[in-house]
Amino acid sequence: MSRHHPLALALLLAPLAASATDTTFSTNPFAGSSANANDGIRTIVSSQQLSLPAFDVNSDRFVFDPSAFALGGGGLSFASGLSSSLPGSGANLIVVHDTSASFNAGQAANAIANAVSTDGAGFFVYHNALLGLNRLVYSTNLNLNTADLAVLARIESPFGAQALQGLGSFTAGNFALTSAVPEPASLGLLLMGLGVVLARRQRGSAAAPGPAEA
């Protein structure tokens, strides 16, 4: 039976962790805009939108600084599907699968607002049919069809039909808060350190004398 040396395993895992990409959002997305959550008029802001060449759902993450977003002190709760199947409450991180020939951020937000029955800020990912790509958006209130929206990022690849199909591949693991998870590089160092500790323990166990034979 083959065995994997713990240090070798850690060294194998560390490059994988380091290759993951975190896209972190830590500033007020409405800074410098005319958005006003109390005026009852939707403002869509995209001045701080990031253009990402690609996003690998197997490793990459969007990471949010809670101090920049009005999340009410809670964590992230994930939901994914057509708006007709979304939960009425509890989710503040939504991947909506609806689409049409002219589907945009406002229409995606309206579809979510029609499904959600409790107030609260949150994020959603949707497919912009006109642009042919997926976008990440922050809403000041997922339950309100006049809530202000800030487009945080657009994913250039995959594109078109592949981007639409890729919505179903997003998981809760693709999103995090800055206070909840280590950076990928730190995770890689942690794995390496753990491997060194395990390797030393294994060498110590191997050096210890065994029981005398009868």
Phi and psi in degrees as GROMACS dihedral restraints (atoms count N, CA, C in turn):
[ dihedral_restraints ]
;  ai    aj    ak    al  type     phi  dphi    fc
    3     4     5     6     1   -76.6    20    10
    4     5     6     7     1   150.2    20    10
    6     7     8     9     1  -124.9    20    10
    7     8     9    10     1   146.0    20    10
    9    10    11    12     1  -102.9    20    10
   10    11    12    13     1   120.2    20    10
   12    13    14    15     1   -62.7    20    10
   13    14    15    16     1   132.7    20    10
   15    16    17    18     1   -59.7    20    10
   16    17    18    19     1   -36.7    20    10
   18    19    20    21     1   -67.6    20    10
   19    20    21    22     1   -42.0    20    10
   21    22    23    24     1   -63.0    20    10
   22    23    24    25     1   -39.3    20    10
   24    25    26    27     1   -63.5    20    10
   25    26    27    28     1   -42.7    20    10
   27    28    29    30     1   -64.2    20    10
   28    29    30    31     1   -39.8    20    10
   30    31    32    33     1   -67.4    20    10
   31    32    33    34     1   -29.7    20    10
   33    34    35    36     1   -72.6    20    10
   34    35    36    37     1   -39.4    20    10
   36    37    38    39     1   -75.9    20    10
   37    38    39    40     1   -31.7    20    10
   39    40    41    42     1   -60.1    20    10
   40    41    42    43     1   -45.9    20    10
   42    43    44    45     1   -61.3    20    10
   43    44    45    46     1   -33.8    20    10
   45    46    47    48     1   -64.5    20    10
   46    47    48    49     1   -42.5    20    10
   48    49    50    51     1   -66.7    20    10
   49    50    51    52     1   -39.8    20    10
   51    52    53    54     1   -69.2    20    10
   52    53    54    55     1   -25.5    20    10
   54    55    56    57     1   -78.7    20    10
   55    56    57    58     1   -14.4    20    10
   57    58    59    60     1   -67.7    20    10
   58    59    60    61     1   147.6    20    10
   60    61    62    63     1  -115.8    20    10
   61    62    63    64     1   125.8    20    10
   63    64    65    66     1  -101.3    20    10
   64    65    66    67     1   125.7    20    10
   66    67    68    69     1  -104.3    20    10
   67    68    69    70     1   110.4    20    10
   69    70    71    72     1  -103.1    20    10
   70    71    72    73     1   135.6    20    10
   72    73    74    75     1  -114.9    20    10
   73    74    75    76     1   115.0    20    10
   75    76    77    78     1  -130.9    20    10
   76    77    78    79     1     9.9    20    10
   78    79    80    81     1  -124.6    20    10
   79    80    81    82     1   156.7    20    10
   81    82    83    84     1   -61.2    20    10
   82    83    84    85     1   115.4    20    10
   84    85    86    87     1   -69.9    20    10
   85    86    87    88     1   -13.3    20    10
   87    88    89    90     1  -100.8    20    10
   88    89    90    91     1     4.5    20    10
   90    91    92    93     1   -58.1    20    10
   91    92    93    94     1   129.5    20    10
   93    94    95    96     1    82.5    20    10
   94    95    96    97     1     1.8    20    10
   96    97    98    99     1  -102.5    20    10
   97    98    99   100     1   175.3    20    10
   99   100   101   102     1   -95.0    20    10
  100   101   102   103     1    11.1    20    10
  102   103   104   105     1   -60.4    20    10
  103   104   105   106     1   135.7    20    10
  105   106   107   108     1  -142.1    20    10
  106   107   108   109     1   110.5    20    10
  108   109   110   111     1   -64.7    20    10
  109   110   111   112     1   -16.2    20    10
  111   112   113   114     1  -101.3    20    10
  112   113   114   115     1     0.4    20    10
  114   115   116   117     1   -90.8    20    10
  115   116   117   118     1    -5.0    20    10
  117   118   119   120     1    71.3    20    10
  118   119   120   121     1    13.1    20    10
  120   121   122   123     1  -122.0    20    10
  121   122   123   124     1   129.6    20    10
  123   124   125   126     1   -74.4    20    10
  124   125   126   127     1   131.1    20    10
  126   127   128   129     1  -118.6    20    10
  127   128   129   130     1   129.1    20    10
  129   130   131   132     1  -108.8    20    10
  130   131   132   133     1   119.3    20    10
  132   133   134   135     1  -111.3    20    10
  133   134   135   136     1   131.8    20    10
  135   136   137   138     1  -133.4    20    10
  136   137   138   139     1    16.0    20    10
  138   139   140   141     1   -65.5    20    10
  139   140   141   142     1   -25.2    20    10
  141   142   143   144     1  -105.4    20    10
  142   143   144   145     1    14.0    20    10
  144   145   146   147     1   -62.4    20    10
  145   146   147   148     1   131.4    20    10
  147   148   149   150     1   -92.7    20    10
  148   149   150   151     1   141.0    20    10
  150   151   152   153     1  -105.1    20    10
  151   152   153   154     1   110.8    20    10
  153   154   155   156     1   -98.3    20    10
  154   155   156   157     1   126.2    20    10
  156   157   158   159     1   -57.5    20    10
  157   158   159   160     1   -34.5    20    10
  159   160   161   162     1  -162.6    20    10
  160   161   162   163     1   165.7    20    10
  162   163   164   165     1  -145.1    20    10
  163   164   165   166     1   117.2    20    10
  165   166   167   168     1   -93.3    20    10
  166   167   168   169     1   109.6    20    10
  168   169   170   171     1   -67.1    20    10
  169   170   171   172     1   -13.1    20    10
  171   172   173   174     1   -81.4    20    10
  172   173   174   175     1   -14.6    20    10
  174   175   176   177     1  -146.9    20    10
  175   176   177   178     1   -28.7    20    10
  177   178   179   180     1   -81.9    20    10
  178   179   180   181     1   157.8    20    10
  180   181   182   183     1  -141.8    20    10
  181   182   183   184     1   151.3    20    10
  183   184   185   186     1   -98.8    20    10
  184   185   186   187     1   127.8    20    10
  186   187   188   189     1  -122.1    20    10
  187   188   189   190     1   131.0    20    10
  189   190   191   192     1  -115.9    20    10
  190   191   192   193     1   136.2    20    10
  192   193   194   195     1   -85.5    20    10
  193   194   195   196     1   115.5    20    10
  195   196   197   198     1   -56.8    20    10
  196   197   198   199     1   -26.6    20    10
  198   199   200   201     1   -70.1    20    10
  199   200   201   202     1   -16.1    20    10
  201   202   203   204     1   -97.2    20    10
  202   203   204   205     1    -8.6    20    10
  204   205   206   207     1  -132.9    20    10
  205   206   207   208     1   140.6    20    10
  207   208   209   210     1   -84.1    20    10
  208   209   210   211     1    75.4    20    10
  210   211   212   213     1   -94.1    20    10
  211   212   213   214     1     3.2    20    10
  213   214   215   216     1    72.2    20    10
  214   215   216   217     1    19.4    20    10
  216   217   218   219     1    81.1    20    10
  217   218   219   220     1    -1.0    20    10
  219   220   221   222     1   -91.7    20    10
  220   221   222   223     1  -179.8    20    10
  222   223   224   225     1   -91.6    20    10
  223   224   225   226     1  -160.4    20    10
  225   226   227   228     1  -103.9    20    10
  226   227   228   229     1   135.0    20    10
  228   229   230   231     1  -125.3    20    10
  229   230   231   232     1   120.2    20    10
  231   232   233   234     1   -94.8    20    10
  232   233   234   235     1   141.5    20    10
  234   235   236   237     1  -146.6    20    10
  235   236   237   238     1   147.0    20    10
  237   238   239   240     1  -146.0    20    10
  238   239   240   241     1   137.1    20    10
  240   241   242   243     1   150.0    20    10
  241   242   243   244     1  -176.1    20    10
  243   244   245   246     1   -64.4    20    10
  244   245   246   247     1   150.8    20    10
  246   247   248   249     1   -58.2    20    10
  247   248   249   250     1   -31.2    20    10
  249   250   251   252     1   -67.7    20    10
  250   251   252   253     1   -16.5    20    10
  252   253   254   255     1  -108.7    20    10
  253   254   255   256     1     2.3    20    10
  255   256   257   258     1   -73.1    20    10
  256   257   258   259     1   148.5    20    10
  258   259   260   261     1   -68.7    20    10
  259   260   261   262     1   148.1    20    10
  261   262   263   264     1   -73.1    20    10
  262   263   264   265     1   -20.0    20    10
  264   265   266   267     1  -151.4    20    10
  265   266   267   268     1   163.9    20    10
  267   268   269   270     1    99.1    20    10
  268   269   270   271     1   -29.0    20    10
  270   271   272   273     1   -98.7    20    10
  271   272   273   274     1   132.1    20    10
  273   274   275   276     1  -125.4    20    10
  274   275   276   277     1    13.6    20    10
  276   277   278   279     1  -141.0    20    10
  277   278   279   280     1   103.8    20    10
  279   280   281   282     1  -123.5    20    10
  280   281   282   283     1   133.7    20    10
  282   283   284   285     1  -107.2    20    10
  283   284   285   286     1   108.0    20    10
  285   286   287   288     1   -96.6    20    10
  286   287   288   289     1   131.2    20    10
  288   289   290   291     1   -95.7    20    10
  289   290   291   292     1    -3.3    20    10
  291   292   293   294     1   -60.7    20    10
  292   293   294   295     1   153.2    20    10
  294   295   296   297     1  -161.6    20    10
  295   296   297   298     1   162.5    20    10
  297   298   299   300     1  -159.9    20    10
  298   299   300   301     1   178.8    20    10
  300   301   302   303     1   -62.6    20    10
  301   302   303   304     1   -25.9    20    10
  303   304   305   306     1  -123.8    20    10
  304   305   306   307     1    23.5    20    10
  306   307   308   309     1   -62.7    20    10
  307   308   309   310     1   126.1    20    10
  309   310   311   312     1  -133.0    20    10
  310   311   312   313     1  -174.1    20    10
  312   313   314   315     1   -61.2    20    10
  313   314   315   316     1   -42.3    20    10
  315   316   317   318     1   -63.7    20    10
  316   317   318   319     1   -42.4    20    10
  318   319   320   321     1   -68.2    20    10
  319   320   321   322     1   -38.0    20    10
  321   322   323   324     1   -63.0    20    10
  322   323   324   325     1   -43.1    20    10
  324   325   326   327     1   -63.2    20    10
  325   326   327   328     1   -38.8    20    10
  327   328   329   330     1   -66.2    20    10
  328   329   330   331     1   -40.0    20    10
  330   331   332   333     1   -62.4    20    10
  331   332   333   334     1   -40.0    20    10
  333   334   335   336     1   -69.2    20    10
  334   335   336   337     1   -43.0    20    10
  336   337   338   339     1   -61.1    20    10
  337   338   339   340     1   -34.4    20    10
  339   340   341   342     1   -69.1    20    10
  340   341   342   343     1   -23.9    20    10
  342   343   344   345     1   -93.6    20    10
  343   344   345   346     1   -32.2    20    10
  345   346   347   348     1   -88.4    20    10
  346   347   348   349     1   139.7    20    10
  348   349   350   351     1  -117.7    20    10
  349   350   351   352     1     2.7    20    10
  351   352   353   354     1  -124.4    20    10
  352   353   354   355     1   141.6    20    10
  354   355   356   357     1   -71.1    20    10
  355   356   357   358     1   151.1    20    10
  357   358   359   360     1   156.8    20    10
  358   359   360   361     1   142.2    20    10
  360   361   362   363     1   -72.2    20    10
  361   362   363   364     1   160.9    20    10
  363   364   365   366     1  -179.0    20    10
  364   365   366   367     1  -174.8    20    10
  366   367   368   369     1  -121.5    20    10
  367   368   369   370     1   153.2    20    10
  369   370   371   372     1  -147.0    20    10
  370   371   372   373     1   152.3    20    10
  372   373   374   375     1  -113.5    20    10
  373   374   375   376     1   135.4    20    10
  375   376   377   378     1  -144.6    20    10
  376   377   378   379     1   167.4    20    10
  378   379   380   381     1  -102.1    20    10
  379   380   381   382     1   118.4    20    10
  381   382   383   384     1   -85.1    20    10
  382   383   384   385     1   108.9    20    10
  384   385   386   387     1   -66.8    20    10
  385   386   387   388     1   -34.8    20    10
  387   388   389   390     1   -68.0    20    10
  388   389   390   391     1   -39.5    20    10
  390   391   392   393     1   -85.5    20    10
  391   392   393   394     1   -22.0    20    10
  393   394   395   396     1    75.5    20    10
  394   395   396   397     1    26.1    20    10
  396   397   398   399     1  -145.9    20    10
  397   398   399   400     1   167.3    20    10
  399   400   401   402     1   -93.3    20    10
  400   401   402   403     1   144.5    20    10
  402   403   404   405     1  -131.8    20    10
  403   404   405   406     1   150.6    20    10
  405   406   407   408     1  -105.2    20    10
  406   407   408   409     1   130.5    20    10
  408   409   410   411     1  -132.5    20    10
  409   410   411   412     1   144.4    20    10
  411   412   413   414     1  -107.0    20    10
  412   413   414   415     1   134.1    20    10
  414   415   416   417     1  -118.9    20    10
  415   416   417   418     1   136.6    20    10
  417   418   419   420     1   -70.9    20    10
  418   419   420   421     1   -18.0    20    10
  420   421   422   423     1  -161.7    20    10
  421   422   423   424     1   107.7    20    10
  423   424   425   426     1   -65.7    20    10
  424   425   426   427     1   -17.6    20    10
  426   427   428   429     1   -95.5    20    10
  427   428   429   430     1     6.1    20    10
  429   430   431   432     1  -125.7    20    10
  430   431   432   433     1   124.4    20    10
  432   433   434   435     1   -81.0    20    10
  433   434   435   436     1     5.1    20    10
  435   436   437   438     1  -115.1    20    10
  436   437   438   439     1     9.7    20    10
  438   439   440   441     1   -64.5    20    10
  439   440   441   442     1   144.5    20    10
  441   442   443   444     1   -70.0    20    10
  442   443   444   445     1   146.4    20    10
  444   445   446   447     1  -125.4    20    10
  445   446   447   448     1   142.7    20    10
  447   448   449   450     1  -125.4    20    10
  448   449   450   451     1   117.2    20    10
  450   451   452   453     1   -78.1    20    10
  451   452   453   454     1   116.0    20    10
  453   454   455   456     1   -90.3    20    10
  454   455   456   457     1   -37.3    20    10
  456   457   458   459     1  -157.0    20    10
  457   458   459   460     1   151.7    20    10
  459   460   461   462     1  -124.0    20    10
  460   461   462   463     1   136.8    20    10
  462   463   464   465     1  -102.8    20    10
  463   464   465   466     1   113.8    20    10
  465   466   467   468     1   -73.5    20    10
  466   467   468   469     1   -27.7    20    10
  468   469   470   471     1  -142.9    20    10
  469   470   471   472     1   131.6    20    10
  471   472   473   474     1   -70.8    20    10
  472   473   474   475     1   166.1    20    10
  474   475   476   477     1  -128.6    20    10
  475   476   477   478     1   152.0    20    10
  477   478   479   480     1    65.0    20    10
  478   479   480   481     1  -134.1    20    10
  480   481   482   483     1   -60.7    20    10
  481   482   483   484     1   -35.0    20    10
  483   484   485   486     1   -66.5    20    10
  484   485   486   487     1   -35.7    20    10
  486   487   488   489     1   -65.6    20    10
  487   488   489   490     1   -43.6    20    10
  489   490   491   492     1   -61.7    20    10
  490   491   492   493     1   -44.9    20    10
  492   493   494   495     1   -65.3    20    10
  493   494   495   496     1   -30.8    20    10
  495   496   497   498     1   -71.4    20    10
  496   497   498   499     1   -13.3    20    10
  498   499   500   501     1   -57.9    20    10
  499   500   501   502     1   -36.4    20    10
  501   502   503   504     1   -70.2    20    10
  502   503   504   505     1   -10.2    20    10
  504   505   506   507     1   -90.0    20    10
  505   506   507   508     1   -12.3    20    10
  507   508   509   510     1   -67.7    20    10
  508   509   510   511     1   142.1    20    10
  510   511   512   513     1  -131.9    20    10
  511   512   513   514     1   173.4    20    10
  513   514   515   516     1   -60.3    20    10
  514   515   516   517     1   -26.1    20    10
  516   517   518   519     1   -67.9    20    10
  517   518   519   520     1   -13.3    20    10
  519   520   521   522     1   -85.6    20    10
  520   521   522   523     1     3.1    20    10
  522   523   524   525     1  -137.6    20    10
  523   524   525   526     1   143.8    20    10
  525   526   527   528     1  -159.0    20    10
  526   527   528   529     1   164.5    20    10
  528   529   530   531     1  -100.5    20    10
  529   530   531   532     1   148.8    20    10
  531   532   533   534     1   -60.0    20    10
  532   533   534   535     1   -29.7    20    10
  534   535   536   537     1   -83.2    20    10
  535   536   537   538     1    -5.2    20    10
  537   538   539   540     1  -102.3    20    10
  538   539   540   541     1   -21.5    20    10
  540   541   542   543     1  -138.6    20    10
  541   542   543   544     1   150.2    20    10
  543   544   545   546     1   -77.6    20    10
  544   545   546   547     1   158.2    20    10
  546   547   548   549     1   -67.0    20    10
  547   548   549   550     1   152.7    20    10
  549   550   551   552     1   -55.3    20    10
  550   551   552   553     1   -40.7    20    10
  552   553   554   555     1   -63.3    20    10
  553   554   555   556     1   -40.2    20    10
  555   556   557   558     1   -65.6    20    10
  556   557   558   559     1   -37.7    20    10
  558   559   560   561     1   -63.6    20    10
  559   560   561   562     1   -38.8    20    10
  561   562   563   564     1   -63.2    20    10
  562   563   564   565     1   -43.6    20    10
  564   565   566   567     1   -63.8    20    10
  565   566   567   568     1   -37.8    20    10
  567   568   569   570     1   -62.2    20    10
  568   569   570   571     1   -42.9    20    10
  570   571   572   573     1   -64.5    20    10
  571   572   573   574     1   -40.7    20    10
  573   574   575   576     1   -64.0    20    10
  574   575   576   577     1   -44.1    20    10
  576   577   578   579     1   -61.8    20    10
  577   578   579   580     1   -40.7    20    10
  579   580   581   582     1   -63.5    20    10
  580   581   582   583     1   -38.8    20    10
  582   583   584   585     1   -63.4    20    10
  583   584   585   586     1   -40.6    20    10
  585   586   587   588     1   -63.1    20    10
  586   587   588   589     1   -44.4    20    10
  588   589   590   591     1   -61.3    20    10
  589   590   591   592     1   -46.1    20    10
  591   592   593   594     1   -64.9    20    10
  592   593   594   595     1   -37.6    20    10
  594   595   596   597     1   -64.7    20    10
  595   596   597   598     1   -41.0    20    10
  597   598   599   600     1   -65.3    20    10
  598   599   600   601     1   -40.4    20    10
  600   601   602   603     1   -64.8    20    10
  601   602   603   604     1   -37.8    20    10
  603   604   605   606     1   -66.8    20    10
  604   605   606   607     1   -40.7    20    10
  606   607   608   609     1   -65.1    20    10
  607   608   609   610     1   -37.7    20    10
  609   610   611   612     1   -64.6    20    10
  610   611   612   613     1   -39.3    20    10
  612   613   614   615     1   -68.3    20    10
  613   614   615   616     1   -37.6    20    10
  615   616   617   618     1   -68.7    20    10
  616   617   618   619     1   -31.6    20    10
  618   619   620   621     1   -78.0    20    10
  619   620   621   622     1   -20.8    20    10
  621   622   623   624     1   -67.5    20    10
  622   623   624   625     1   136.5    20    10
  624   625   626   627     1   -67.0    20    10
  625   626   627   628     1   139.5    20    10
  627   628   629   630     1   -84.4    20    10
  628   629   630   631     1   175.4    20    10
  630   631   632   633     1   -67.7    20    10
  631   632   633   634     1   146.5    20    10
  633   634   635   636     1   -65.9    20    10
  634   635   636   637     1   141.7    20    10
  636   637   638   639     1   -79.7    20    10
  637   638   639   640     1   146.8    20    10
